[in-house]
Amino acid sequence: MARLSRCILVSNLLAIAWPIFLFVVLLSFSRVEATSWIGIASTSYRIELYPNRSALWQITYSVPLLDMEDMALFGEYVKNFTSSKQAFLDSFEQQMAQVVGQAANLTGRKMFATNFEACAMIVSTPTVSRGTITYRFLWNEFLEGSGSILYMGDAFEGGLYLYENESITVIPPSGYRACYVSPQPDALNGAITWHGPKNFPSGEPAIEFLSMETKLYIEFLDQEAMEFEQVTVQGRIEPPLAVPILIIYTKPDGSTFNQTVMASNSGSFTSKVSIDEAGTWYVQATWEGNREYYGSSSQIASFHARPSFNVYALLPFLLPFASIPVALVILYRRRAKRTFPPPPVDDEEKVVALLRSAGGQMLQKDIARKLGFSKSKTTGILNELEAKNVIEKEKKGREYIVKLR
């Protein structure tokens, strides 16, 4: 009973002392009282991240209840905790607002904390019963970045410390995967976990998350074609991935056939098909995805194939007018001859031209902004140019300077 009484005394300090963990240690309560419980008590921290850059923080302090006397004592504590929970929450909310405000000043983001909750309960299994005290709150604007890349770590100014029997688990945002983790976690199976004792340096734990979403686009140079001609479908996948793309063609009679093409390292792909039927054709590109990226489908695009006209079938009727058949053929062929607009300027040429106009070097983000490219598309184009020894990239802080060779 003396052991459990000390444990409850420590837990009573939780609402007051816990916020300090962000910049000093993960749980800063009376270590004098807790010293004898390091071997039996445990503290877990769970950070569930969301695509909108917020994070649901949950801290759970747990102690084993070894006999009926422990069970009765902690049961009484649960009743007392529940009746005075608002007092705990008010103090907890006030101090967390200060902590989040300090982090907001450090990062320059408009952070704020909401949705404060607390509960105490007994959790029983066939083998052991544990008394638990849990606090939760939602940290808005906890993550840095937007869109395809999110980053966790800049709020941990001063680092963190995990004591023995303590752990911290990070749940990635839905639709994202961890592409960089520091330091090396003890477990990485969807959730990312570290166990104490562990000392994290300033700015860690640090994790970079990459969106698993992909997008497919297709287009034609001309929305009309002639029967028996060949039509070229151009497309791209974002982010740029060298993966097989399935092209689904639907003919005017409703029948379908497929064609598989390979996207290049820049994400572009091309499909060609011979038109054997007049009418409206429909085309869609799909990708099934893999372990790192979700599959996706493009919009359904269409083009119209006009029926061909065989002038030679009219020759028997034109024999009485022998002086003009050849002229008619030539006239028809001239009219039927199709002209195509000049090919668009290649994206790589656009980048090279922009660099030349800027004196030979620019920031990578400025290239994307001026050309209207996405970050992933810009990265793919620059990787291709670097492989061709046209440019070189130099890292400066978190940015890249792109220079013409």
C-alpha positions as CSV (number, residue, x, y, z in Angstrom):
1,M,0.0,0.0,0.0
2,A,2.9,2.4,0.8
3,R,4.2,1.8,-2.8
4,L,0.8,2.6,-4.3
5,S,0.4,5.7,-2.1
6,R,3.6,7.1,-3.4
7,C,2.5,6.3,-7.0
8,I,-0.8,8.2,-6.5
9,L,1.1,11.1,-4.9
10,V,3.3,11.3,-8.1
11,S,0.3,11.1,-10.4
12,N,-1.3,14.0,-8.5
13,L,1.6,16.1,-9.7
14,L,1.1,15.1,-13.3
15,A,-1.3,17.8,-14.3
16,I,1.0,20.5,-12.9
17,A,4.5,19.3,-13.9
18,W,3.9,17.4,-17.2
19,P,4.1,20.3,-19.7
20,I,7.8,20.8,-19.0
21,F,8.6,17.6,-20.9
22,L,8.7,19.4,-24.3
23,F,11.8,21.3,-23.5
24,V,13.4,19.5,-20.6
25,V,12.2,15.9,-20.2
26,L,9.2,14.0,-21.4
27,L,7.7,13.7,-17.9
28,S,9.0,16.0,-15.1
29,F,7.4,15.0,-11.9
30,S,8.9,14.5,-8.4
31,R,11.8,12.0,-9.1
32,V,12.4,11.8,-5.4
33,E,9.0,10.2,-5.0
34,A,9.2,8.2,-8.2
35,T,12.7,6.8,-7.8
36,S,11.5,3.5,-6.3
37,W,8.9,3.0,-9.1
38,I,11.2,3.2,-12.1
39,G,11.2,-0.6,-12.3
40,I,7.5,-1.1,-12.1
41,A,5.7,2.1,-13.3
42,S,5.7,3.1,-16.9
43,T,4.9,6.2,-18.9
44,S,4.0,6.2,-22.6
45,Y,3.6,9.1,-25.0
46,R,1.6,8.8,-28.1
47,I,1.6,11.5,-30.8
48,E,-1.0,10.9,-33.5
49,L,-0.3,13.2,-36.5
50,Y,-2.9,14.5,-39.0
51,P,-2.5,15.8,-42.6
52,N,-3.7,19.3,-41.4
53,R,-0.5,19.6,-39.4
54,S,-2.1,19.1,-36.0
55,A,-1.2,16.4,-33.5
56,L,-3.2,14.6,-30.8
57,W,-0.9,14.2,-27.8
58,Q,-1.6,11.5,-25.2
59,I,0.4,10.7,-22.1
60,T,-0.5,7.6,-20.0
61,Y,1.1,6.9,-16.6
62,S,0.6,3.3,-15.6
63,V,1.4,1.3,-12.5
64,P,0.7,-2.4,-11.8
65,L,-1.9,-3.2,-9.1
66,L,-0.4,-6.3,-7.4
67,D,-3.2,-7.2,-4.9
68,M,-6.7,-6.4,-3.9
69,E,-5.6,-3.7,-1.5
70,D,-3.9,-1.9,-4.4
71,M,-7.0,-2.3,-6.5
72,A,-9.2,-0.8,-3.8
73,L,-6.9,2.1,-3.1
74,F,-6.6,3.0,-6.8
75,G,-10.3,2.6,-7.3
76,E,-10.8,5.2,-4.6
77,Y,-8.3,7.4,-6.3
78,V,-10.2,7.1,-9.6
79,K,-13.3,8.4,-7.8
80,N,-11.5,11.3,-6.3
81,F,-9.8,12.1,-9.6
82,T,-13.0,12.1,-11.5
83,S,-14.8,14.4,-9.0
84,S,-12.0,17.0,-9.1
85,K,-10.9,16.4,-12.8
86,Q,-11.8,19.9,-13.8
87,A,-9.2,21.3,-11.4
88,F,-6.6,19.1,-12.9
89,L,-7.6,20.1,-16.5
90,D,-7.6,23.8,-15.7
91,S,-4.1,23.7,-14.4
92,F,-3.0,21.5,-17.2
93,E,-4.6,23.6,-19.9
94,Q,-3.1,26.8,-18.5
95,Q,0.5,25.5,-18.5
96,M,0.2,23.8,-21.9
97,A,-0.9,27.1,-23.4
98,Q,2.4,28.5,-22.2
99,V,4.4,25.6,-23.6
100,V,2.7,25.8,-27.0
101,G,3.1,29.6,-27.0
102,Q,6.8,29.2,-26.4
103,A,7.0,26.7,-29.3
104,A,5.0,29.1,-31.5
105,N,7.6,31.8,-30.8
106,L,10.5,29.5,-31.7
107,T,9.0,28.2,-34.9
108,G,7.1,31.3,-36.1
109,R,3.9,29.3,-36.6
110,K,0.5,30.1,-35.0
111,M,0.3,27.2,-32.7
112,F,-2.5,26.7,-30.1
113,A,-3.7,23.8,-27.9
114,T,-7.4,22.6,-27.7
115,N,-9.5,19.6,-26.8
116,F,-8.1,18.9,-23.3
117,E,-9.1,15.6,-21.7
118,A,-8.1,13.6,-18.7
119,C,-9.2,10.3,-17.2
120,A,-8.1,7.7,-14.5
121,M,-9.1,4.1,-14.7
122,I,-8.2,0.5,-13.9
123,V,-7.3,-1.6,-16.9
124,S,-7.5,-5.4,-16.2
125,T,-6.3,-8.3,-18.3
126,P,-6.2,-12.0,-17.5
127,T,-2.6,-11.7,-16.3
128,V,-2.3,-8.2,-14.7
129,S,-4.3,-5.2,-13.6
130,R,-2.9,-1.6,-14.0
131,G,-4.0,1.7,-12.7
132,T,-3.7,4.4,-15.5
133,I,-3.9,8.2,-15.6
134,T,-4.2,9.7,-19.1
135,Y,-4.0,13.2,-20.4
136,R,-4.8,14.3,-24.0
137,F,-4.8,17.5,-26.0
138,L,-4.8,18.6,-29.6
139,W,-1.7,20.6,-30.7
140,N,-2.6,22.7,-33.8
141,E,0.1,23.6,-36.3
142,F,2.5,21.1,-34.7
143,L,3.9,20.0,-38.0
144,E,5.9,22.0,-40.5
145,G,5.3,22.0,-44.3
146,S,2.2,21.3,-46.4
147,G,1.0,19.3,-49.4
148,S,3.3,16.4,-50.2
149,I,5.9,16.8,-47.4
150,L,5.3,17.3,-43.7
151,Y,8.0,17.6,-41.0
152,M,8.1,17.0,-37.3
153,G,10.9,18.1,-35.0
154,D,11.3,21.9,-34.9
155,A,9.0,22.2,-31.9
156,F,11.5,20.1,-29.8
157,E,13.8,23.0,-29.1
158,G,16.3,21.8,-26.4
159,G,15.6,18.1,-27.1
160,L,13.9,15.5,-25.0
161,Y,14.9,12.8,-22.5
162,L,13.2,9.4,-22.0
163,Y,13.8,7.7,-18.7
164,E,13.7,3.9,-18.2
165,N,10.3,2.4,-18.6
166,E,9.2,5.4,-20.7
167,S,8.4,5.3,-24.4
168,I,7.3,7.7,-27.2
169,T,5.3,6.5,-30.2
170,V,4.5,8.6,-33.3
171,I,1.6,7.7,-35.6
172,P,2.2,9.1,-39.2
173,P,-0.5,11.3,-40.8
174,S,-3.0,9.3,-42.8
175,G,-1.8,9.0,-46.4
176,Y,1.8,9.7,-45.5
177,R,4.9,7.5,-44.9
178,A,8.1,8.3,-43.0
179,C,11.0,8.8,-45.4
180,Y,13.5,10.2,-42.8
181,V,13.7,9.4,-39.1
182,S,16.3,10.6,-36.6
183,P,17.5,9.1,-34.4
184,Q,17.0,5.5,-35.4
185,P,13.8,4.2,-33.8
186,D,13.5,1.0,-31.8
187,A,10.4,0.0,-33.9
188,L,9.3,1.1,-37.3
189,N,6.2,-0.8,-38.5
190,G,3.8,2.0,-39.4
191,A,4.1,3.5,-36.0
192,I,7.5,4.9,-35.0
193,T,8.6,4.1,-31.4
194,W,11.6,4.9,-29.1
195,H,12.1,3.3,-25.7
196,G,14.0,4.9,-22.8
197,P,16.5,5.6,-21.5
198,K,17.3,7.8,-24.4
199,N,18.5,11.4,-24.8
200,F,17.3,13.3,-27.9
201,P,19.3,16.2,-29.0
202,S,17.7,19.6,-29.9
203,G,15.2,19.3,-32.7
204,E,14.7,15.6,-32.3
205,P,12.9,13.2,-32.6
206,A,12.8,14.4,-36.2
207,I,10.7,12.8,-38.9
208,E,10.0,13.8,-42.5
209,F,6.7,12.4,-44.0
210,L,6.1,12.0,-47.7
211,S,2.6,11.9,-49.2
212,M,1.7,8.5,-50.7
213,E,-0.9,10.1,-53.0
214,T,-0.2,10.1,-56.7
215,K,-2.0,11.8,-59.6
216,L,-2.2,10.8,-63.3
217,Y,-2.8,13.2,-66.2
218,I,-3.3,12.5,-70.0
219,E,-3.9,14.7,-73.0
220,F,-3.9,14.7,-76.8
221,L,-2.3,17.1,-79.3
222,D,-5.5,17.1,-81.3
223,Q,-9.1,16.3,-80.1
224,E,-10.0,15.0,-83.6
225,A,-8.4,12.3,-85.8
226,M,-9.0,10.5,-89.0
227,E,-10.0,6.8,-89.2
228,F,-7.0,4.6,-89.9
229,E,-4.6,7.2,-88.6
230,Q,-2.5,6.9,-85.4
231,V,-3.2,8.8,-82.3
232,T,-0.6,9.6,-79.5
233,V,-1.7,9.9,-75.9
234,Q,0.7,11.8,-73.7
235,G,0.7,11.7,-69.9
236,R,2.5,12.1,-66.7
237,I,2.4,10.8,-63.1
238,E,3.1,12.9,-60.1
239,P,5.3,12.6,-58.2
240,P,7.6,11.4,-61.0
241,L,7.8,7.6,-60.8
242,A,9.3,5.1,-63.3
243,V,6.4,2.7,-63.0
244,P,4.2,0.7,-65.5
245,I,1.0,2.6,-66.5
246,L,-2.1,0.8,-67.8
247,I,-3.9,2.7,-70.7
248,I,-7.5,1.7,-71.2
249,Y,-9.1,2.5,-74.6
250,T,-12.8,2.3,-75.1
251,K,-13.9,2.2,-78.8
252,P,-17.0,3.8,-80.2
253,D,-18.7,0.4,-80.2
254,G,-18.2,0.0,-76.4
255,S,-15.4,-2.6,-76.6
256,T,-12.2,-2.0,-74.7
257,F,-8.5,-3.0,-74.9
258,N,-5.5,-2.2,-72.8
259,Q,-1.9,-1.1,-73.4
260,T,0.8,-1.0,-70.8
261,V,3.6,1.6,-71.1
262,M,6.5,2.5,-68.8
263,A,6.8,6.0,-67.3
264,S,10.2,7.6,-67.4
265,N,12.2,8.8,-64.4
266,S,10.5,12.2,-65.0
267,G,7.1,10.6,-64.7
268,S,6.1,11.1,-68.4
269,F,4.7,8.4,-70.7
270,T,3.4,8.0,-74.2
271,S,0.9,5.6,-75.8
272,K,0.1,5.3,-79.5
273,V,-2.9,3.6,-81.0
274,S,-4.2,3.0,-84.6
275,I,-7.7,4.2,-85.1
276,D,-9.7,1.4,-86.8
277,E,-13.2,2.7,-86.1
278,A,-14.8,6.1,-86.6
279,G,-16.6,7.8,-83.7
280,T,-15.8,8.9,-80.1
281,W,-12.9,7.2,-78.3
282,Y,-12.4,7.3,-74.5
283,V,-9.0,6.9,-72.8
284,Q,-8.0,6.6,-69.2
285,A,-4.6,5.9,-67.5
286,T,-4.4,3.9,-64.2
287,W,-1.7,2.8,-61.9
288,E,-2.2,0.1,-59.2
289,G,0.3,1.6,-56.7
290,N,3.0,-0.1,-54.6
291,R,4.2,-0.3,-51.0
292,E,5.3,3.3,-51.0
293,Y,2.6,5.0,-53.1
294,Y,-1.1,4.7,-53.6
295,G,-2.5,3.9,-57.0
296,S,-4.5,6.4,-59.0
297,S,-6.5,7.0,-62.2
298,S,-6.5,9.9,-64.6
299,Q,-9.5,11.7,-65.9
300,I,-11.3,10.1,-68.8
301,A,-10.3,11.9,-71.9
302,S,-11.8,11.5,-75.4
303,F,-11.2,12.3,-79.0
304,H,-13.3,12.0,-82.1
305,A,-12.2,9.9,-85.2
306,R,-13.8,11.1,-88.5
307,P,-14.6,8.4,-91.1
308,S,-12.1,8.1,-93.9
309,F,-13.2,8.8,-97.6
310,N,-11.9,6.5,-100.4
311,V,-11.8,8.7,-103.5
312,Y,-10.7,5.7,-105.6
313,A,-14.1,4.1,-105.2
314,L,-15.5,7.0,-107.2
315,L,-13.3,6.5,-110.3
316,P,-15.8,4.3,-112.2
317,F,-18.3,7.1,-112.0
318,L,-15.7,9.7,-113.0
319,L,-14.6,7.9,-116.2
320,P,-16.9,10.1,-118.4
321,F,-15.0,13.0,-117.0
322,A,-11.5,11.7,-117.7
323,S,-10.0,15.1,-117.8
324,I,-10.6,15.8,-114.1
325,P,-10.1,12.6,-112.0
326,V,-6.4,13.4,-111.2
327,A,-7.3,16.9,-110.3
328,L,-10.0,15.7,-107.9
329,V,-7.6,13.3,-106.2
330,I,-5.0,16.0,-105.8
331,L,-7.5,18.5,-104.5
332,Y,-8.9,16.0,-102.0
333,R,-5.5,15.0,-100.7
334,R,-4.6,18.7,-100.2
335,R,-7.7,19.3,-98.3
336,A,-7.4,16.1,-96.3
337,K,-3.8,16.8,-95.4
338,R,-3.7,17.7,-91.7
339,T,-1.5,20.3,-90.1
340,F,-0.3,20.1,-86.6
341,P,0.7,22.9,-84.3
342,P,4.4,23.1,-83.6
343,P,5.4,20.8,-80.7
344,P,5.4,22.5,-77.3
345,V,8.7,23.6,-75.8
346,D,10.1,20.8,-73.7
347,D,10.0,21.3,-69.9
348,E,13.7,20.8,-69.7
349,E,14.2,23.5,-72.3
350,K,12.0,25.9,-70.3
351,V,14.2,25.3,-67.2
352,V,17.4,25.9,-69.1
353,A,16.0,29.1,-70.8
354,L,14.9,30.4,-67.4
355,L,18.3,29.8,-65.8
356,R,20.0,31.5,-68.7
357,S,17.8,34.6,-68.3
358,A,18.6,34.6,-64.6
359,G,22.3,34.7,-65.1
360,G,22.9,31.0,-64.9
361,Q,21.6,30.1,-61.4
362,M,18.4,30.2,-59.3
363,L,16.8,28.7,-56.2
364,Q,14.9,25.5,-57.0
365,K,11.7,26.8,-55.4
366,D,11.9,30.0,-57.6
367,I,12.1,27.8,-60.7
368,A,9.0,25.9,-59.7
369,R,7.2,29.2,-59.0
370,K,8.1,31.0,-62.2
371,L,7.3,28.0,-64.5
372,G,4.2,27.0,-62.6
373,F,5.5,23.5,-61.9
374,S,4.8,21.5,-58.8
375,K,7.7,20.7,-56.4
376,S,7.8,17.1,-57.4
377,K,7.7,17.9,-61.1
378,T,10.5,20.4,-60.7
379,T,12.6,17.9,-58.8
380,G,12.1,15.3,-61.5
381,I,13.1,17.7,-64.4
382,L,16.2,18.9,-62.4
383,N,17.2,15.3,-61.7
384,E,17.1,14.6,-65.5
385,L,19.1,17.7,-66.3
386,E,21.7,16.9,-63.7
387,A,22.0,13.3,-65.0
388,K,22.7,14.9,-68.5
389,N,25.4,17.1,-66.9
390,V,23.5,20.2,-68.0
391,I,23.1,21.6,-64.4
392,E,24.4,21.1,-60.9
393,K,22.6,21.5,-57.6
394,E,24.2,23.0,-54.5
395,K,22.4,22.6,-51.1
396,K,22.1,25.8,-49.1
397,G,20.3,25.3,-45.8
398,R,17.0,23.7,-46.7
399,E,17.1,25.0,-50.2
400,Y,18.9,24.0,-53.4
401,I,20.7,26.5,-55.7
402,V,20.5,25.3,-59.3
403,K,23.4,26.3,-61.6
404,L,24.0,25.8,-65.3
405,R,27.3,24.0,-66.0
